[in-house]
Amino acid sequence: MGVVSRLTWRRIGGAITPIQLRLGSKLPSLRILPPLRGKGPPDCRLRPHMTPTPDRGLDAELASLKYARPELERRWRVDPARRPPVEAFDFVDIDDRYLAGTRLRLRRMTRNDGWTACKLTKKYDSERPEARPIVTTYLTEAEYTLFAALPAHPMRKRRYHVPFAGRYWSLDLFAEPLEGLELIEVEAADEAALAALVPPSWVAKEVTHDARYQCGALAQSNIIPE
């Protein structure tokens, strides 16, 4: 076996330092190299226009799609008296926990066929509620349990996937203490498609720009807006 040299990086004394690891027929050796000016692993270098910050805010998310993506969607309040039956459609039961003092939402989803999944989502407030940046990661059961122990505002709802106008719309029927509230929402692939959306005839009004109908706000107030 020949000698293989591999370059890796470690944080030593607060600095990102290159380390050369040599593997071969003898015992492995490790050599700390002098810092290389202007060089380093791509995810550790600060470019001139970047400054470290403890909170990656909305401006940073909008400037880079590395972590977040804009969620293009619109939302309407439904008139239950005019809504057709939906029991024949597929649904998923959603248990949300909006973690207190954060923008984080912990979610467990249980589909009617028994499938379950857990995920953690961060949504940002934006001047355009129809295009909020969103970051999501799926969790293991153990990871979910850790987050579920944190103080939170809970919310439960059943989401039906309703076919209409060539796409599936998400119809949410809320459980107590918001029982009776029904919202329908749909995502679009681009701005033009978003603007062109026409909802079913049984909606009462659009609430995309009404902050009271954002689910985080509903979970905190537990009050159905008038």
N, C-alpha and C positions, 0 to 999 in steps of 0.2 A: 504493500500500500504506500503510495507517495504521500508527501506532506501536503496537506490542504490548509490554506490560510483563509480565514474568514474574518471580515470586519463587522463589528457590532458596536452598539452605542450604549453607554450607561451614564446616569446622572451621578457625578461625583463632586461633592462640595458645592452643589447648586449649579454646576456647569455640565453641559452635555459633552462628554469626552469619548473620543474614538478608542476602541480596544481591539487589538488584533489577537485572535484565537488561532493557534496553530495545532492541527491534528495530524498525526502520522503514526508510524510504527512505534515511536517512543511515547513517553508520557506527554500528554497535552501540555502546552505552554500558553501563558497568557501574558500579553505585553500591553501596558497602557501607553498610548501614543500621545504626543503633544497635541493640544487643540489645533485644529486646522481653521485658519481664518476664513470666515464666510462660508464654511461647509458644515454639514451636519445632516442627520436624517431628515427627510422632507417634513415629517410631522412635528419636528422639534425646533425648526428654525423660525425666527421672527423676521419677517420682511420689514423694510423701512416703514411701510404704511400701517404696520400692525402693532398694537400694544396689548400686553396681557390684561385680561379682565376677568373677575370672578363670576360675572354673569353675562353669558352670550345673549345679547338683547335682540330686539326686533330688527334694528338696522343691520346688525351682523348677519342675521338669518336671511334678510332680503338681499344682501350683497353677495351671498354665496349659497348655492344649492347643495353644498357638500353634505349638510346634515338635514336641512329642512326642505320641504316642498310646499308650494302654495296649494291649499285645498280650495278649489273653485266650486262653490256650492251655493244654492239658494234654498230658503226654507219658507214654508207656508203653514198657517194654522188651519186645521181641518174642521169642517162642520160635521160632527158625528151623525146628525140627523139625515144628512144627504149622502154620506159615504156608503158605498155598496159593501156587502159582506166581503170579508177578507180571510175568513178562517181556512179557506182552501189553499191559501198561498203558504209558501215556506216562511218560517219565522225563526228568530233567534232571541232568547231571553238575555237581557243585558243587565248586569249588576255593575254600576259605576261607583267609584269612590273618588271624589275630588279632594285631593290632599290639602289640608288646611294650610293657608299661608303660602301656597305655591301655585304654579300654573299647570300642575301635573294631574292627570286623570288615570286612575287605575281601573282596568276593566276586565271582567270575566264574561265570556260569551258562551252560551249553551244553546246549540242548535236543536231543532225538533227531532233530528235523527240521532241525538246523543253526543255529537261532536262538541268539544269544548276547547277554548283557547283563552289565554290571558295576555294582556299587553299593557304597556305604560306609554302614555301619550302626553306630549307637551304642545299646547296650542297657544299662539301669541295673539294678544289684542292687536288690532290693526285699524287704521282709518277706513279700510275697506273690509267690512265683515264678511263679504262674499269671497274674499281671497286671503284667508288667514294662513300664515306659515304653520306647518305642523311637523312634528318629529315623533315617530312611533317605533317602539321595539317590542318584540314578543318576549314573554317571560316563561320560565319554568314554574311549576307549582311551588317549589321552595322559594323562588324569588318573589312570586306573588304573595306568599304568606308573610314575608318580611315587610313588604310595603303595606299590606293590609293591616298591620299592627299600628300604623301611624294614624293620628287624628285626621278625620276626613268627613266630608258631607256626602252621605250616600244617596243613590238614586237608582230606581229600578224601572225598567220598561221592556215592552215586547216589541220587537221590530219585525214588521212584515215586509217582504220584498214583492212589491206590486208592479206588474208590467203595465206600462202606459207609454204610448207614443214612441214605441220602438226602443225603450230603455227600461231598466228597473229603478223604481223609486223606493226610498226607505220611509215606511210609515211607522211612526213610533206611537204606541199606546202606553201611557204612563201609569204606573201603579201608585198606590197611596204613598204620600199625601197629595199627589198630583193627579189622582185618578179622575178621568174625564177629559184631561188635556190630550189632544192628538195633534202631532206635527208630521208633516211630510217634507222630505228634503231629497235633493238629487245633486250629484256632482256632474261637472262638464269637463270636457277635455281641453277647452281653450276659452278665451274671453268671448269670442263670437258665439260659440255654442251656449255659453252661460247666459248671455243677453237674450238669446232667441228662445229660451225655455218657456213653454206654455204649460201651466199646471192643470191637473184635472178640474173639472167643473165643480167638484164638491169641496174645494178649498174655500175658506172664509176670507182670508187676507194674507198678504205676504208679510213675513216678520223677520226677514233676513237682517234688516238694519235696526231691529228693535232689540237692544241689549238684554232686555228682561227675558227674552226667549232663548238666550244662550243657555245651554244645559248647566254650565257651571253656576250661573246666576240662579237658575231654577232650583238647583240642589241646595243652595244656601238659603233662599227665601222660603222654599216649600209652599209658595203661593202661586196660583194660576193667575197670570195677568188679565186684567179686564179688557 
